[in-house]
Amino acid sequence: MIQKPKNRRSFIKTSLLGLGLLSFPNIILANSKENYDVVVIGAGAAGLAATDELIKSGKKVICLEASNMIGGRAITDNQIFGEPYDLGALWIENGNTNNFKIYGENNSNFNVYKERYEEMYSVYSGNKRISNEDALWKVYDNATAAIAKTRKDVAPIDVVPYQDDRWFNTVHTIIGPWEMGKDFSNYSCKDFNFDYEIPESGVWHCKEGYGSLVADMYKKIPVQLNTKVTAIDWSGSGVKLSTDKGIISAKKCIVTVSNGVLSSGQIKFTPNLSAEKEESFFKISMGHYNRVTFKFKKLFKKKAKDNYLYYRIDKQNTSSPEGFCVTINPSDTKLCMCDPGGEFGKNLAKAGVDASLDFALSELKKIFGNKINKDLKQSHVANWSTNPLFLGAWASAEPGAFKYREILRQSVGDRIYFAGEATAKDWGTVNGAQVSGINQAKKIVSSI
């Protein structure tokens, strides 16, 4: 048995707004006449953590969120399937040090547990389950070894072997779109191999949903919802933020929105940021990873929780494999999650909900036959790629752009600070985003 690929990049995405998924925090309204110490933009894990740290330090702070809910890319819905469904982040990374996992363990309302060291999985070639998977894992092991050995800032496609092997597209999907949200041509080996400050300590799950953990941990943090920031003027001694609810002034601000939002120009900076800083929004670019979820009556009913399914994805004349990896019965929810990513996942999302459902079902039918049509109870598509509040899943360095990681983290004029998963040492994770928010808040506290 092979250990499940380490899904540290676990900010899988959701684009659903207005669902009323969870109880909201204490909602407040910003006072345009108030001069705040800090304005925090975004109420995901980074923004909530930064706001919490600033409040504890006695600072006058307001957190602004463009959507009608907190959590960012960590959202649990309990209505769509009648049970906890993580539309966003699913895997709790590095459980030994993950603050959300620790919070869940100390809270009787949550059931947090560690995933088995040897994952439960099955591998299919067509409609046949393979008992000897050596051919698949040979390609996988050599690909990961080649990427790990490479210390250069180049794309994996330049170094991975067995590119003509019949299992290559499956391996590409696992290590590329599923692990990184990007294809082998679109991310840096150096970024993939980055030495994290915190040793990896396994993957954990929350039966009630990762999004539920985030929302519960910060349920008392005051947030002004439905407030979109469109401009930040830092020409004076402080900052003035233009929002769809008016102007808000502060000494400093923390920006926690995604790099997809920053690179799209939805927030205008006056004066303009340096060319290098602007470039960091594009070079640490958003990957794509969307979720198509099904609930069947009998299919997978006897499968143990937290199962995974890999299948041979036919060789195509494309740089982005047209396929996905499957998560079965996550946290015993009896759901089947098919997660297409990379450029193919982005294009599938742009094609719409019906196209995503049709493709996912057609792939499952290749394995289980047309009988699943009658067995299907319900389906849902969670799409971050076209959601204007995110425009992607999580960010990683493009080939040759690893240096922009540090540039992205740097503050501007000692007034504008940046936090979120893209700036985190343990990037692409909820806990990494949280820690980045706390760290930036502490820097501000020491400077005010």
Secondary structure, 3 states (H helix, E strand, C coil): CCCCCCCCCCCCCCCCCCCCCCCCCCECCCCCCCEEEEEEECCCHHHHHHHHHHHHCCCCEEEECCCCCCCCCCCEECCCCCCCEECCCCCECCCCCCHHHHHHHCCCCCCEEECCCCCEEEEEECCEECCCCHHHHHHHHHHHHHHHHCCCCCCHHHCCCCCCCCCHHHHHHHHHHHHHCCCCCCCCHHHHCCCCCCCCCCCEEECCCHHHHHHHHCCCCCEECCCCEEEEECCCCCEEEEECCEEEEEEEEEECCCHHHHHHCCCEEECCCCHHHHHHHHHEEECCECEEEEEECCCCCCCCCCEEEEECCCCCCCCCCCCCEEEECHHHCCCEEEECEHHHHHHHHHHCHHHHHHHHHHHHHHHHCCCHHHHEEEEEEECCCCCCCCCCCCEEECCCCCCHHHHHHCCECCCEEECCHHHCCCCCCHHHHHHHHHHHHHHHHHHC
